Amino acid sequence: MCEMFRNDPRRLLEPSRRSFILAASAAGLLLANGALAKETKTPPKPENVLSPDASLKRLLRGNGRYVEGVARRHDFKHEREALVGGQNPYAAILSCADSRVAPEYAFDASRGDLFVCRVAGNFATDETVASLEYAVAILKVPLILVLGHDACGAVKATIKSLKDDKPLPGHMQTLVTGLSPAVKAIAQQSGNELDNAIRQNVIDNVAKLKGVAPILNAAVDGGKLKVVGGVYRLKDGKVDMVV
Ligand SMILES: [Zn+2]
Protein backbone atom coordinates (compact mmCIF):
# COMPACT_ATOMS: atom_id res chain seq x y z
CA MET A 1 0.00 0.00 0.00
CA CYS A 2 2.92 2.22 0.75
CA GLU A 3 4.37 1.51 -2.65
CA MET A 4 1.06 2.25 -4.27
CA PHE A 5 0.88 5.45 -2.36
CA ARG A 6 4.32 6.47 -3.55
CA ASN A 7 3.63 5.51 -7.10
CA ASP A 8 0.32 7.22 -7.34
CA PRO A 9 1.02 10.05 -9.86
CA ARG A 10 -1.44 12.31 -8.07
CA ARG A 11 0.42 11.82 -4.80
CA LEU A 12 3.78 12.38 -6.52
CA LEU A 13 2.60 15.81 -7.53
CA GLU A 14 1.77 16.69 -3.96
CA PRO A 15 5.24 17.53 -2.61
CA SER A 16 6.05 19.93 -5.44
CA ARG A 17 2.63 21.54 -5.17
CA ARG A 18 3.14 21.84 -1.42
CA SER A 19 6.59 23.36 -1.98
CA PHE A 20 5.14 25.80 -4.45
CA ILE A 21 2.45 26.86 -2.04
CA LEU A 22 5.01 27.18 0.76
CA ALA A 23 7.35 29.18 -1.46
CA ALA A 24 4.53 31.43 -2.59
CA SER A 25 3.48 31.99 1.01
CA ALA A 26 7.03 32.80 2.02
CA ALA A 27 7.35 35.22 -0.87
CA GLY A 28 4.06 36.79 0.13
CA LEU A 29 5.27 37.11 3.68
CA LEU A 30 8.55 38.66 2.55
CA LEU A 31 6.66 41.05 0.34
CA ALA A 32 4.41 41.97 3.23
CA ASN A 33 7.41 42.45 5.49
CA GLY A 34 9.12 44.53 2.83
CA ALA A 35 6.03 46.67 2.43
CA LEU A 36 5.82 47.02 6.19
CA ALA A 37 9.46 48.02 6.40
CA LYS A 38 8.89 50.55 3.65
CA GLU A 39 5.80 51.82 5.43
CA THR A 40 7.76 52.27 8.66
CA LYS A 41 10.42 54.27 6.83
CA THR A 42 7.88 56.49 5.12
CA PRO A 43 7.79 59.76 7.06
CA PRO A 44 4.44 60.63 8.66
CA LYS A 45 4.34 63.85 6.64
CA PRO A 46 5.95 63.20 3.21
CA GLU A 47 5.22 66.81 2.23
CA ASN A 48 7.68 67.87 4.96
CA VAL A 49 10.67 66.27 3.22
CA LEU A 50 12.11 69.47 1.76
CA SER A 51 15.38 71.11 0.78
CA PRO A 52 16.61 73.95 3.05
CA ASP A 53 15.50 76.56 0.50
CA ALA A 54 12.07 75.00 0.01
CA SER A 55 11.65 74.85 3.77
CA LEU A 56 12.35 78.58 4.10
CA LYS A 57 9.96 79.37 1.26
CA ARG A 58 7.23 77.35 2.95
CA LEU A 59 7.82 79.14 6.27
CA LEU A 60 7.60 82.55 4.63
CA ARG A 61 4.49 81.60 2.65
CA GLY A 62 2.88 80.51 5.92
CA ASN A 63 3.88 83.80 7.55
CA GLY A 64 2.29 85.62 4.61
CA ARG A 65 -1.03 83.84 5.23
CA TYR A 66 -0.81 84.64 8.95
CA VAL A 67 -0.12 88.32 8.26
CA GLU A 68 -3.02 88.52 5.81
CA GLY A 69 -5.38 86.76 8.21
CA VAL A 70 -5.99 83.86 5.82
CA ALA A 71 -4.42 81.08 7.92
CA ARG A 72 -5.54 77.56 7.07
CA ARG A 73 -7.99 75.58 9.12
CA HIS A 74 -6.08 72.77 10.84
CA ASP A 75 -7.59 69.36 11.29
CA PHE A 76 -6.15 68.58 14.71
CA LYS A 77 -8.00 65.30 15.14
CA HIS A 78 -6.55 63.57 12.06
CA GLU A 79 -3.17 65.22 12.48
CA ARG A 80 -2.88 63.75 15.95
CA GLU A 81 -3.63 60.26 14.69
CA ALA A 82 -1.16 60.51 11.80
CA LEU A 83 1.67 61.57 14.10
CA VAL A 84 1.38 58.91 16.78
CA GLY A 85 4.10 56.82 15.12
CA GLY A 86 6.68 59.56 14.53
CA GLN A 87 7.51 63.06 13.41
CA ASN A 88 9.37 64.74 10.55
CA PRO A 89 9.10 68.50 10.99
CA TYR A 90 10.23 70.60 8.02
CA ALA A 91 11.90 73.33 10.10
CA ALA A 92 13.31 73.99 13.55
CA ILE A 93 12.83 77.34 15.24
CA LEU A 94 14.70 78.92 18.13
CA SER A 95 12.20 81.46 19.39
CA CYS A 96 11.77 83.78 22.35
CA ALA A 97 9.38 82.51 25.02
CA ASP A 98 7.35 85.73 24.71
CA SER A 99 3.65 84.81 24.68
CA ARG A 100 3.01 87.19 21.79
CA VAL A 101 5.31 85.21 19.51
CA ALA A 102 3.83 81.82 18.68
CA PRO A 103 5.80 80.12 15.87
CA GLU A 104 3.07 77.66 14.87
CA TYR A 105 0.64 80.55 14.43
CA ALA A 106 3.20 82.92 12.91
CA PHE A 107 4.01 80.43 10.14
CA ASP A 108 0.52 78.97 9.85
CA ALA A 109 2.00 75.56 10.59
CA SER A 110 0.44 72.40 11.85
CA ARG A 111 1.38 69.75 14.35
CA GLY A 112 4.48 67.85 13.31
CA ASP A 113 5.67 70.75 11.10
CA LEU A 114 7.91 72.77 13.40
CA PHE A 115 10.46 71.68 15.98
CA VAL A 116 10.39 74.65 18.34
CA CYS A 117 12.86 75.51 21.10
CA ARG A 118 11.92 78.52 23.17
CA VAL A 119 13.82 80.55 25.73
CA ALA A 120 13.48 84.19 26.74
CA GLY A 121 15.84 86.08 24.41
CA ASN A 122 16.09 83.24 21.84
CA PHE A 123 19.76 82.47 22.40
CA ALA A 124 21.28 79.03 22.07
CA THR A 125 22.14 77.29 25.33
CA ASP A 126 23.82 73.88 25.46
CA GLU A 127 20.40 72.28 25.89
CA THR A 128 19.05 74.15 22.87
CA VAL A 129 22.02 73.09 20.77
CA ALA A 130 21.46 69.49 21.86
CA SER A 131 17.78 69.69 20.95
CA LEU A 132 18.58 71.16 17.54
CA GLU A 133 21.22 68.49 16.97
CA TYR A 134 18.50 65.91 17.58
CA ALA A 135 16.22 67.72 15.12
CA VAL A 136 18.91 67.75 12.44
CA ALA A 137 20.61 64.39 12.98
CA ILE A 138 17.60 62.25 13.80
CA LEU A 139 14.59 64.06 12.39
CA LYS A 140 16.48 65.34 9.31
CA VAL A 141 15.26 68.91 9.68
CA PRO A 142 16.73 70.97 6.78
CA LEU A 143 16.35 74.45 8.27
CA ILE A 144 16.89 76.24 11.58
CA LEU A 145 15.39 79.69 12.00
CA VAL A 146 16.50 81.88 14.90
CA LEU A 147 13.48 84.07 15.55
CA GLY A 148 13.84 87.28 17.52
CA HIS A 149 11.10 89.85 17.92
CA ASP A 150 10.81 93.57 18.47
CA ALA A 151 10.36 94.98 21.98
CA CYS A 152 11.95 91.85 23.49
CA GLY A 153 11.79 92.16 27.29
CA ALA A 154 14.77 89.87 27.86
CA VAL A 155 17.04 91.99 25.65
CA LYS A 156 15.64 95.18 27.17
CA ALA A 157 16.35 93.89 30.69
CA THR A 158 19.89 92.96 29.66
CA ILE A 159 20.58 96.45 28.34
CA LYS A 160 19.31 97.94 31.60
CA SER A 161 21.19 95.47 33.79
CA LEU A 162 24.47 96.24 32.03
CA LYS A 163 23.87 100.01 32.15
CA ASP A 164 22.97 100.00 35.82
CA ASP A 165 25.60 97.36 36.59
CA LYS A 166 22.96 95.55 38.56
CA PRO A 167 22.33 91.80 38.20
CA LEU A 168 18.80 90.50 37.77
CA PRO A 169 17.27 88.58 40.69
CA GLY A 170 16.96 84.81 40.94
CA HIS A 171 18.11 82.82 37.94
CA MET A 172 17.26 85.61 35.51
CA GLN A 173 20.87 86.74 35.47
CA THR A 174 21.61 83.77 33.20
CA LEU A 175 19.56 85.57 30.52
CA VAL A 176 21.78 88.62 30.92
CA THR A 177 24.86 86.42 30.58
CA GLY A 178 23.46 84.89 27.39
CA LEU A 179 22.39 88.18 25.83
CA SER A 180 25.29 90.41 26.92
CA PRO A 181 27.56 89.67 23.93
CA ALA A 182 24.97 91.06 21.49
CA VAL A 183 24.24 94.11 23.63
CA LYS A 184 27.96 94.88 24.00
CA ALA A 185 28.61 94.32 20.30
CA ILE A 186 26.22 97.09 19.22
CA ALA A 187 27.34 99.63 21.83
CA GLN A 188 28.85 101.93 19.20
CA GLN A 189 26.10 101.56 16.61
CA SER A 190 23.76 104.40 15.74
CA GLY A 191 20.01 103.97 15.77
CA ASN A 192 17.72 102.28 18.27
CA GLU A 193 19.77 100.37 20.82
CA LEU A 194 17.10 97.78 21.57
CA ASP A 195 16.37 97.08 17.90
CA ASN A 196 20.09 96.82 17.15
CA ALA A 197 20.68 94.40 20.04
CA ILE A 198 17.72 92.21 19.04
CA ARG A 199 19.04 92.03 15.49
CA GLN A 200 22.62 91.38 16.64
CA ASN A 201 21.46 88.62 18.97
CA VAL A 202 19.79 86.86 16.03
CA ILE A 203 22.91 87.27 13.87
CA ASP A 204 25.18 85.98 16.66
CA ASN A 205 23.06 82.90 17.32
CA VAL A 206 22.76 82.03 13.66
CA ALA A 207 26.56 82.17 13.46
CA LYS A 208 26.89 80.10 16.61
CA LEU A 209 24.52 77.36 15.43
CA LYS A 210 26.17 77.21 12.00
CA GLY A 211 29.53 76.59 13.62
CA VAL A 212 28.67 74.14 16.40
CA ALA A 213 30.67 70.93 15.97
CA PRO A 214 30.30 68.12 15.24
CA ILE A 215 26.70 67.80 14.00
CA LEU A 216 25.34 71.18 12.96
CA ASN A 217 28.48 72.47 11.24
CA ALA A 218 28.81 69.22 9.28
CA ALA A 219 25.17 69.41 8.15
CA VAL A 220 25.68 73.01 7.01
CA ASP A 221 28.91 72.13 5.18
CA GLY A 222 27.20 69.17 3.53
CA GLY A 223 24.37 71.35 2.21
CA LYS A 224 21.77 69.49 4.25
CA LEU A 225 21.05 72.34 6.63
CA LYS A 226 20.61 76.09 6.44
CA VAL A 227 20.58 78.32 9.50
CA VAL A 228 18.82 81.63 9.03
CA GLY A 229 17.55 84.42 11.27
CA GLY A 230 14.55 86.72 11.35
CA VAL A 231 12.74 89.23 13.55
CA TYR A 232 9.01 89.00 14.19
CA ARG A 233 7.12 92.29 14.23
CA LEU A 234 4.57 92.34 17.02
CA LYS A 235 2.35 94.88 15.29
CA ASP A 236 1.58 93.01 12.09
CA GLY A 237 3.09 89.55 12.61
CA LYS A 238 5.50 89.84 9.71
CA VAL A 239 8.89 88.11 9.97
CA ASP A 240 11.70 90.16 8.45
CA MET A 241 14.68 88.04 7.53
CA VAL A 242 17.92 89.33 8.99
CA VAL A 243 20.46 86.77 7.93
ZN1 LIG B 1 11.50 88.27 23.81
Residues whose N, C-alpha, C, O or C-beta is under 5 A from the ligand:
A	BS01	ZN	C96 D98 G121 C152 G153 A154
